[in-house]
Amino acid sequence: MTEKPWSGRFTANTNSFVEAFTASVDFDQRLYKYDIAGSIAHASMLAKIGVLTATEVEQIIAGLVEIQAEIERDEFNWSIALEDVHMNIETRLVQKIGVVGKKLHTGRSRNDQVATDIRLYLRDEIDFINNELVHLITALNTVSDREAETIMPGFTHLQSAQPITFGHHLLAWCEMLLRDKERLFDCKKRVNVMPLGAAALAGTSYPIDREYTAKLLGFAEIAENSLDAVSDRDFAIEFTSVAAILMMHLSRFGEELILWSSAQFNFIELSDAFCTGSSIMPQKKNPDVPELVRGKTGRVYGNLTSLLTLMKSQPLAYNKDNQEDKEPLFDTIDTVKGCLRVYADMIPTMQVNREQMLDATQQGFTTATDLADYLVRKGVAFRDAHEIVGKAVRYCIDNNCDLSKLKLKILRQFSSVIKNDIYEFLTLEGSVNSRNHIGGTAPKQVRSAVQRLWKKLELDSHVSFLDFINNNSDLTTIDGIGNKTAIKIIEDRPYKSLEDLQNKHGVKLAQKWLIAFLKI
């Protein structure tokens, strides 16, 4: 039977089923890198305040680095008997370096340890998801530019409403995703708060230096209240809420992709690489990717409900209930990343059936509002113009024809102000070109919006890069930044701008790191 780190008070061994029931190592082992990073920072702080000697901290750090290498080589033996990622790593450390390893947990509890690990992990995952968002927005913006003049019906109530361009429609998707990026960025502020030092719930009697630990781990703030620090999971709930909104957007995109790829619409064709067939109907080509994204949205909604329910009745401070925070959070992260990636890969391969979109736009009297606007410009009150056009549409329905095909003689039966110039406004091209203002569907405006979005993404990438440099605990993921350079960069943080980084480390190196970062 494995000896527990808390076994001193107990006289009987843990029931084997209870041992498995209460263990979390099967799912929390994904936190290993962050648990080790937190332990290295904690040990460094203990040495700084004199609790550990220089030799002891060197032994601990070397041992932890070796353990991380074992895990990444898949040579580490995870044990359910040791409950979680924390005790598995600490036990292995003691096996490697002896009694010195037992000193690591001085002034620390698993309560503040796990809260720190989750925040470090989620902080990095937010950055990754942000990058995946950029990839999807980039794909959509590229197609928007290409389809700036492709006319399609715009819908309200899923009924043909007015002519728009396909590029304009895809830019609407981009706007949703940009708001998701903003929410992620704002959410990260509350994730980037360090609970380490709160210990079990009341802090510790050791003269710890939390500011030093926070700097080593790249935290922007330190949790002010030890009770709240170990029990707070608002940041996980907030992230999952942001993820739920993001998935709602992806689900809406999926619904439209499914409709457009159907035989009834036939606006687009998805690449075979992103579709599957039927086991019985040989003609079928099913849009499984957008259908699955639509389905997985409910999964993330369920995770949000789980986390809210998990926290709703907990007294302060930490409770074992909080072990159940990880699986919904991890699943949400994995789901969002997968959905963003598959969309970003799929969108550029999508074939657009421009003629079919144009034919569909010619149905449903989509230029009726253009006729009403024409009448208003001729001095007719809008409500009267609305009535006139309604009667003209009724005439077209009864006679199975389109407004743009009516002869001037017929049109003038509805209003004498209608002249020969009316046909400039009743064409689909004239309709979309007339919406020539910021936010409008005119091809010129679509292309301008595309260019503005490229500039915004470029600016945001610089902000994300600085955020990464200022806050990330593992800078070695950027090509050209080794361990020694990473330590120097951390010592000189924070950087107020890209120019600040260039001044401190040289223009060429800073630019090299930025380019490498954008490729991550």
C-alpha positions as CSV (number, residue, x, y, z in Angstrom):
1,M,0.0,0.0,0.0
2,T,1.4,3.4,-1.0
3,E,2.0,5.7,2.0
4,K,0.0,8.9,1.8
5,P,1.6,12.3,2.4
6,W,-1.2,12.9,5.0
7,S,-1.2,9.4,6.6
8,G,0.2,10.4,10.1
9,R,-3.3,11.1,11.5
10,F,-4.9,7.9,10.2
11,T,-4.9,4.4,11.7
12,A,-6.4,2.5,8.7
13,N,-5.5,2.4,5.0
14,T,-7.8,4.0,2.5
15,N,-10.4,1.7,1.0
16,S,-9.2,0.7,-2.5
17,F,-12.4,1.8,-4.2
18,V,-12.4,5.1,-2.3
19,E,-8.8,5.5,-3.4
20,A,-9.8,5.2,-7.1
21,F,-13.0,7.2,-6.6
22,T,-11.2,10.2,-5.1
23,A,-8.2,10.2,-7.4
24,S,-7.9,12.8,-10.1
25,V,-4.5,11.9,-11.6
26,D,-6.1,10.3,-14.7
27,F,-7.2,13.8,-15.9
28,D,-5.2,16.3,-13.9
29,Q,-1.9,14.9,-15.1
30,R,-2.2,17.3,-18.1
31,L,-1.2,20.0,-15.6
32,Y,2.3,18.5,-15.0
33,K,4.2,21.3,-16.8
34,Y,2.5,24.0,-14.8
35,D,2.8,22.1,-11.5
36,I,6.5,21.8,-12.1
37,A,6.8,25.5,-13.1
38,G,4.9,26.5,-9.9
39,S,7.1,24.3,-7.8
40,I,10.3,25.7,-9.3
41,A,9.1,29.2,-8.6
42,H,8.0,28.3,-5.1
43,A,11.4,26.6,-4.4
44,S,13.3,29.6,-5.7
45,M,11.3,31.9,-3.4
46,L,12.0,29.6,-0.4
47,A,15.7,29.9,-1.2
48,K,15.4,33.7,-1.5
49,I,13.9,33.9,2.0
50,G,16.4,31.5,3.5
51,V,14.1,28.4,4.0
52,L,16.1,26.4,1.5
53,T,19.9,26.6,0.9
54,A,21.3,27.3,-2.5
55,T,22.4,23.7,-2.8
56,E,18.9,22.4,-1.9
57,V,17.1,24.6,-4.4
58,E,19.5,23.5,-7.1
59,Q,18.8,19.9,-6.3
60,I,15.0,20.4,-6.3
61,I,15.0,22.3,-9.6
62,A,17.3,19.8,-11.3
63,G,15.1,17.0,-10.0
64,L,11.9,18.6,-11.3
65,V,13.4,19.3,-14.7
66,E,14.4,15.6,-14.9
67,I,10.8,14.6,-13.9
68,Q,9.4,16.8,-16.7
69,A,11.7,15.1,-19.2
70,E,10.5,11.7,-17.9
71,I,6.9,12.7,-18.4
72,E,7.5,14.0,-21.9
73,R,9.3,10.8,-22.8
74,D,6.3,8.9,-21.5
75,E,8.5,7.2,-19.0
76,F,6.7,8.5,-15.8
77,N,4.6,6.0,-13.8
78,W,1.4,7.7,-12.7
79,S,-0.1,6.2,-9.6
80,I,-3.8,6.4,-8.6
81,A,-2.7,5.7,-5.1
82,L,-0.9,9.1,-5.0
83,E,-4.2,10.7,-5.9
84,D,-3.2,13.6,-8.2
85,V,-0.5,15.2,-10.3
86,H,0.9,17.1,-7.4
87,M,1.7,14.1,-5.2
88,N,2.8,12.0,-8.1
89,I,5.5,14.5,-9.0
90,E,6.5,15.3,-5.4
91,T,6.8,11.6,-4.5
92,R,9.0,11.1,-7.6
93,L,11.1,14.0,-6.6
94,V,11.7,12.5,-3.1
95,Q,12.7,9.2,-4.8
96,K,15.2,11.1,-6.9
97,I,16.8,13.5,-4.4
98,G,15.9,12.1,-1.0
99,V,14.8,14.1,2.0
100,V,15.5,17.5,0.3
101,G,12.5,16.8,-1.9
102,K,10.3,16.7,1.2
103,K,11.1,20.4,1.9
104,L,9.5,21.6,-1.3
105,H,6.0,21.8,0.1
106,T,7.0,24.1,3.0
107,G,4.6,27.0,3.2
108,R,2.3,25.6,0.5
109,S,-0.9,23.5,0.3
110,R,-2.3,21.5,-2.5
111,N,-5.2,24.0,-2.3
112,D,-3.2,27.0,-3.5
113,Q,-1.0,24.7,-5.6
114,V,-3.8,23.4,-7.8
115,A,-5.4,26.8,-8.1
116,T,-2.1,28.1,-9.4
117,D,-1.7,25.2,-11.8
118,I,-5.1,25.7,-13.3
119,R,-4.6,29.4,-13.8
120,L,-1.2,28.9,-15.4
121,Y,-2.6,26.2,-17.7
122,L,-5.7,28.2,-18.6
123,R,-3.7,31.3,-19.3
124,D,-1.6,29.5,-21.9
125,E,-4.7,27.8,-23.4
126,I,-6.4,31.2,-23.8
127,D,-3.4,32.3,-25.8
128,F,-3.6,29.2,-28.0
129,I,-7.4,29.6,-28.5
130,N,-6.8,33.2,-29.4
131,N,-4.3,32.1,-32.1
132,E,-6.8,29.6,-33.4
133,L,-9.4,32.4,-33.6
134,V,-6.9,34.5,-35.6
135,H,-6.4,31.5,-38.0
136,L,-10.1,31.2,-38.6
137,I,-10.6,35.0,-39.0
138,T,-7.7,35.0,-41.4
139,A,-9.4,32.3,-43.5
140,L,-12.8,34.0,-43.5
141,N,-11.2,37.4,-44.3
142,T,-9.4,35.9,-47.3
143,V,-12.5,34.4,-48.7
144,S,-14.4,37.6,-48.0
145,D,-12.0,39.5,-50.2
146,R,-12.3,36.9,-52.9
147,E,-16.1,37.0,-52.8
148,A,-16.5,40.8,-52.4
149,E,-18.6,41.0,-55.6
150,T,-20.5,37.6,-55.3
151,I,-24.2,38.5,-54.9
152,M,-26.4,36.3,-52.7
153,P,-29.7,36.8,-51.0
154,G,-29.6,38.3,-47.5
155,F,-32.2,36.7,-45.2
156,T,-34.4,37.7,-42.4
157,H,-36.7,35.0,-40.9
158,L,-34.9,32.7,-43.4
159,Q,-36.9,34.5,-46.1
160,S,-35.1,36.4,-49.0
161,A,-34.8,40.0,-47.8
162,Q,-32.3,42.1,-49.7
163,P,-29.3,41.4,-52.0
164,I,-26.0,41.3,-50.2
165,T,-22.5,40.0,-51.1
166,F,-21.1,36.8,-49.9
167,G,-18.0,38.6,-48.7
168,H,-20.2,40.9,-46.6
169,H,-21.9,37.9,-45.0
170,L,-18.6,36.2,-44.1
171,L,-17.4,39.5,-42.6
172,A,-20.4,39.4,-40.3
173,W,-19.0,36.1,-39.0
174,C,-15.6,37.8,-38.5
175,E,-17.3,40.5,-36.3
176,M,-18.7,37.8,-34.0
177,L,-15.2,36.2,-33.7
178,L,-13.6,39.5,-33.0
179,R,-15.9,40.0,-30.1
180,D,-15.0,36.5,-28.9
181,K,-11.3,37.6,-29.0
182,E,-12.1,40.6,-26.9
183,R,-13.9,38.6,-24.3
184,L,-11.0,36.1,-24.2
185,F,-8.6,39.0,-23.7
186,D,-10.7,40.5,-20.9
187,C,-11.2,37.1,-19.3
188,K,-7.5,36.5,-19.2
189,K,-7.0,39.5,-16.9
190,R,-8.9,37.7,-14.1
191,V,-7.2,34.4,-14.9
192,N,-3.8,36.0,-14.5
193,V,-4.0,36.4,-10.7
194,M,-1.7,34.3,-8.5
195,P,-3.2,32.3,-5.6
196,L,0.1,30.7,-4.5
197,G,1.0,31.7,-1.0
198,A,-2.6,31.4,0.3
199,A,-1.6,27.9,1.5
200,A,-4.6,25.8,2.8
201,L,-6.8,28.8,3.5
202,A,-5.2,31.3,5.9
203,G,-1.8,32.0,4.4
204,T,1.4,30.8,6.0
205,S,3.6,31.8,9.0
206,Y,6.7,31.8,6.8
207,P,7.9,35.2,5.5
208,I,7.1,34.3,1.9
209,D,7.8,36.8,-0.9
210,R,4.7,36.5,-3.1
211,E,5.7,39.4,-5.4
212,Y,8.9,37.5,-6.3
213,T,7.0,34.2,-7.0
214,A,4.4,36.1,-9.1
215,K,7.1,37.7,-11.2
216,L,8.8,34.3,-11.8
217,L,5.5,32.9,-13.0
218,G,4.4,35.9,-15.0
219,F,1.3,36.7,-13.0
220,A,0.0,40.3,-13.3
221,E,-1.6,40.4,-9.9
222,I,-1.6,38.6,-6.5
223,A,-4.8,37.3,-5.0
224,E,-5.6,39.6,-2.0
225,N,-7.5,37.2,0.2
226,S,-6.3,33.7,1.1
227,L,-9.8,32.3,1.6
228,D,-10.9,33.5,-1.8
229,A,-7.7,32.6,-3.5
230,V,-8.0,28.8,-2.8
231,S,-11.7,28.5,-3.4
232,D,-12.3,30.9,-6.3
233,R,-13.3,29.2,-9.6
234,D,-15.0,32.3,-11.1
235,F,-12.2,32.5,-13.7
236,A,-13.0,29.0,-14.9
237,I,-16.7,29.8,-15.1
238,E,-16.1,33.0,-16.9
239,F,-13.8,31.3,-19.4
240,T,-16.4,28.6,-20.0
241,S,-19.1,31.3,-20.5
242,V,-16.9,33.0,-23.1
243,A,-16.4,29.6,-24.7
244,A,-20.1,29.0,-24.8
245,I,-20.7,32.3,-26.6
246,L,-17.9,31.4,-29.0
247,M,-19.4,28.0,-29.7
248,M,-22.8,29.6,-30.2
249,H,-21.2,31.6,-33.0
250,L,-19.6,28.5,-34.5
251,S,-22.9,26.7,-34.3
252,R,-24.6,29.5,-36.2
253,F,-21.9,29.3,-38.9
254,G,-22.4,25.6,-39.0
255,E,-26.2,25.9,-39.4
256,E,-25.7,28.2,-42.4
257,L,-23.0,25.9,-43.9
258,I,-25.3,23.0,-43.6
259,L,-28.2,24.8,-45.3
260,W,-26.0,26.3,-48.0
261,S,-24.5,22.9,-48.9
262,S,-27.9,21.2,-49.2
263,A,-29.4,20.5,-52.7
264,Q,-32.2,23.0,-51.9
265,F,-29.7,25.9,-51.6
266,N,-26.6,24.6,-53.4
267,F,-24.7,27.8,-52.5
268,I,-21.5,26.1,-51.6
269,E,-19.8,22.7,-51.7
270,L,-17.7,21.6,-48.9
271,S,-14.5,19.7,-49.7
272,D,-14.7,15.9,-49.6
273,A,-11.9,16.0,-47.0
274,F,-14.4,17.5,-44.5
275,C,-17.5,15.4,-45.4
276,T,-18.6,11.7,-45.1
277,G,-21.0,9.4,-46.9
278,S,-23.9,7.2,-46.0
279,S,-23.7,3.5,-45.2
280,I,-26.8,2.9,-47.3
281,M,-27.3,5.8,-49.6
282,P,-24.4,6.0,-52.1
283,Q,-25.3,9.4,-53.4
284,K,-25.0,11.1,-50.0
285,K,-22.3,13.7,-49.0
286,N,-22.9,14.7,-45.4
287,P,-21.6,18.0,-43.9
288,D,-20.5,16.2,-40.7
289,V,-18.0,18.8,-39.6
290,P,-20.5,21.7,-39.2
291,E,-23.1,19.3,-37.8
292,L,-20.6,18.1,-35.2
293,V,-19.6,21.6,-34.3
294,R,-23.3,22.4,-33.9
295,G,-23.7,19.4,-31.7
296,K,-20.6,20.0,-29.6
297,T,-22.0,23.4,-28.7
298,G,-24.5,21.8,-26.3
299,R,-21.6,20.0,-24.7
300,V,-19.9,23.3,-23.8
301,Y,-23.2,24.7,-22.5
302,G,-23.4,21.6,-20.3
303,N,-19.9,22.2,-19.0
304,L,-20.9,25.8,-18.1
305,T,-23.9,24.6,-16.2
306,S,-21.8,22.0,-14.4
307,L,-19.3,24.5,-13.2
308,L,-22.0,26.9,-12.0
309,T,-23.8,24.1,-10.2
310,L,-20.5,22.9,-8.7
311,M,-19.9,26.3,-7.0
312,K,-23.4,27.4,-6.1
313,S,-23.5,25.9,-2.6
314,Q,-19.9,25.7,-1.4
315,P,-19.0,27.4,1.8
316,L,-15.5,29.0,2.1
317,A,-12.9,27.9,1.7
318,Y,-11.6,24.9,-0.4
319,N,-13.8,21.8,-0.7
320,K,-13.2,18.5,-2.4
321,D,-16.1,19.4,-4.8
322,N,-13.5,21.6,-6.6
323,Q,-11.8,18.5,-8.0
324,E,-14.8,18.3,-10.3
325,D,-13.8,21.7,-11.9
326,K,-11.2,20.2,-14.2
327,E,-13.0,17.8,-16.5
328,P,-15.6,20.4,-17.7
329,L,-12.9,23.0,-18.1
330,F,-10.5,20.6,-19.9
331,D,-13.3,19.3,-22.2
332,T,-14.4,22.9,-23.0
333,I,-10.8,23.8,-24.0
334,D,-10.4,20.7,-26.1
335,T,-13.7,21.2,-27.8
336,V,-13.2,24.8,-28.7
337,K,-9.7,24.2,-30.0
338,G,-10.9,21.4,-32.2
339,C,-13.8,23.3,-33.6
340,L,-11.8,26.4,-34.4
341,R,-9.0,24.3,-36.1
342,V,-11.4,22.3,-38.3
343,Y,-13.3,25.4,-39.4
344,A,-10.0,27.2,-40.2
345,D,-8.9,24.3,-42.3
346,M,-12.3,23.8,-44.0
347,I,-13.3,27.4,-45.0
348,P,-10.4,28.0,-47.5
349,T,-11.4,24.7,-49.3
350,M,-15.1,25.6,-49.7
351,Q,-16.3,26.0,-53.3
352,V,-18.7,28.9,-53.9
353,N,-21.5,28.4,-56.4
354,R,-21.8,32.0,-57.6
355,E,-24.4,31.5,-60.3
356,Q,-26.7,29.6,-57.9
357,M,-26.4,32.4,-55.4
358,L,-27.2,34.9,-58.1
359,D,-30.2,32.9,-59.3
360,A,-31.5,32.6,-55.7
361,T,-31.2,36.4,-55.2
362,Q,-33.4,37.0,-58.3
363,Q,-36.3,35.3,-56.4
364,G,-38.3,36.7,-53.6
365,F,-38.4,40.4,-54.7
366,T,-35.1,41.3,-53.0
367,T,-34.9,44.7,-54.6
368,A,-38.4,45.8,-53.2
369,T,-36.8,48.0,-50.6
370,D,-34.7,49.7,-53.3
371,L,-37.9,50.6,-55.1
372,A,-39.3,52.1,-51.9
373,D,-36.1,54.1,-51.3
374,Y,-36.3,55.3,-54.9
375,L,-39.8,56.6,-54.3
376,V,-38.7,58.4,-51.1
377,R,-36.0,60.1,-53.0
378,K,-38.7,61.3,-55.4
379,G,-40.6,62.9,-52.6
380,V,-43.0,60.1,-51.5
381,A,-43.3,59.6,-47.7
382,F,-41.8,56.3,-46.7
383,R,-45.0,54.7,-45.4
384,D,-46.8,55.6,-48.7
385,A,-43.8,54.2,-50.6
386,H,-44.0,51.0,-48.6
387,E,-47.7,50.7,-49.5
388,I,-47.0,51.3,-53.2
389,V,-44.3,48.8,-53.4
390,G,-46.4,46.2,-51.6
391,K,-49.0,46.5,-54.3
392,A,-46.4,46.2,-57.0
393,V,-45.1,43.0,-55.3
394,R,-48.7,41.7,-55.2
395,Y,-49.0,42.4,-58.9
396,C,-45.8,40.4,-59.6
397,I,-46.9,37.5,-57.5
398,D,-50.2,37.3,-59.4
399,N,-48.5,37.6,-62.7
400,N,-45.5,35.4,-61.9
401,C,-42.8,38.0,-62.7
402,D,-40.1,40.0,-61.0
403,L,-40.1,43.8,-60.2
404,S,-37.0,44.3,-62.4
405,K,-38.9,42.8,-65.4
406,L,-41.9,45.1,-65.2
407,K,-42.3,47.6,-68.0
408,L,-42.2,51.3,-67.1
409,K,-45.9,51.6,-68.1
410,I,-46.9,49.0,-65.5
411,L,-44.7,50.5,-62.8
412,R,-46.1,54.0,-63.4
413,Q,-49.6,52.6,-62.6
414,F,-48.4,52.3,-59.0
415,S,-46.8,55.8,-58.9
416,S,-46.4,58.5,-61.5
417,V,-43.1,59.6,-60.0
418,I,-41.4,56.5,-61.4
419,K,-39.1,57.3,-64.4
420,N,-36.7,55.5,-66.7
421,D,-33.9,55.7,-64.2
422,I,-35.8,53.2,-61.9
423,Y,-34.0,50.2,-63.6
424,E,-30.6,51.4,-62.3
425,F,-32.0,50.7,-58.8
426,L,-33.9,47.5,-59.5
427,T,-30.9,45.5,-60.6
428,L,-29.1,43.3,-58.1
429,E,-25.7,45.0,-58.8
430,G,-27.3,48.5,-58.4
431,S,-28.8,47.4,-55.1
432,V,-25.6,46.2,-53.5
433,N,-23.5,49.0,-54.9
434,S,-25.9,51.6,-53.5
435,R,-25.1,50.4,-49.9
436,N,-21.8,52.2,-50.2
437,H,-21.0,53.2,-46.6
438,I,-19.0,51.8,-43.7
439,G,-20.8,48.6,-42.7
440,G,-22.6,48.3,-46.0
441,T,-22.6,45.4,-48.5
442,A,-21.2,47.3,-51.5
443,P,-18.1,45.5,-52.9
444,K,-16.0,48.6,-52.4
445,Q,-17.0,48.7,-48.7
446,V,-16.3,44.9,-48.3
447,R,-12.8,45.3,-49.6
448,S,-12.2,48.3,-47.3
449,A,-13.5,46.3,-44.4
450,V,-11.2,43.4,-45.3
451,Q,-8.2,45.8,-45.3
452,R,-9.2,47.3,-41.9
453,L,-9.5,43.8,-40.5
454,W,-6.0,42.8,-41.7
455,K,-4.6,45.9,-39.9
456,K,-6.5,45.1,-36.8
457,L,-5.2,41.5,-36.8
458,E,-1.7,42.8,-37.2
459,L,-2.0,45.1,-34.3
460,D,-3.6,42.5,-32.1
461,S,-0.8,40.1,-32.9
462,H,1.7,42.6,-31.5
463,V,-0.4,43.0,-28.3
464,S,-0.6,39.2,-27.9
465,F,3.1,38.9,-28.4
466,L,3.8,41.4,-25.7
467,D,1.3,39.7,-23.5
468,F,3.0,36.4,-24.1
469,I,6.5,37.8,-23.4
470,N,5.2,39.6,-20.2
471,N,3.2,36.8,-18.7
472,N,4.3,33.4,-20.0
473,S,6.3,31.1,-17.7
474,D,7.8,29.1,-20.6
475,L,9.3,31.5,-23.2
476,T,11.4,28.8,-24.7
477,T,8.5,27.9,-27.1
478,I,9.6,30.9,-29.2
479,D,12.4,29.9,-31.6
480,G,15.7,31.5,-30.6
481,I,14.8,31.9,-26.9
482,G,16.9,29.5,-24.8
483,N,16.9,29.1,-21.0
484,K,19.5,31.8,-20.4
485,T,17.7,34.3,-22.7
486,A,14.3,33.5,-21.1
487,I,15.7,34.3,-17.6
488,K,17.1,37.6,-18.8
489,I,13.7,38.5,-20.5
490,I,11.8,37.6,-17.3
491,E,14.2,39.8,-15.2
492,D,13.5,42.8,-17.5
493,R,9.7,42.4,-17.5
494,P,7.3,44.1,-18.0
495,Y,7.7,45.5,-21.5
496,K,5.4,48.4,-22.3
497,S,5.7,48.1,-26.1
498,L,7.5,46.3,-28.9
499,E,9.9,49.2,-29.0
500,D,10.7,48.7,-25.3
501,L,11.6,45.1,-26.0
502,Q,13.7,46.1,-28.9
503,N,15.6,48.7,-26.8
504,K,16.4,46.2,-24.1
505,H,17.3,43.2,-26.3
506,G,18.0,44.6,-29.8
507,V,15.9,45.2,-32.8
508,K,17.0,42.1,-34.8
509,L,16.3,39.7,-31.9
510,A,13.0,41.2,-31.0
511,Q,11.8,41.0,-34.6
512,K,13.0,37.5,-34.9
513,W,11.1,36.5,-31.8
514,L,7.9,38.3,-33.1
515,I,8.0,36.4,-36.4
516,A,8.6,33.1,-34.7
517,F,5.8,33.8,-32.3
518,L,3.3,34.5,-35.1
519,K,4.2,31.0,-36.5
520,I,3.4,29.2,-33.2
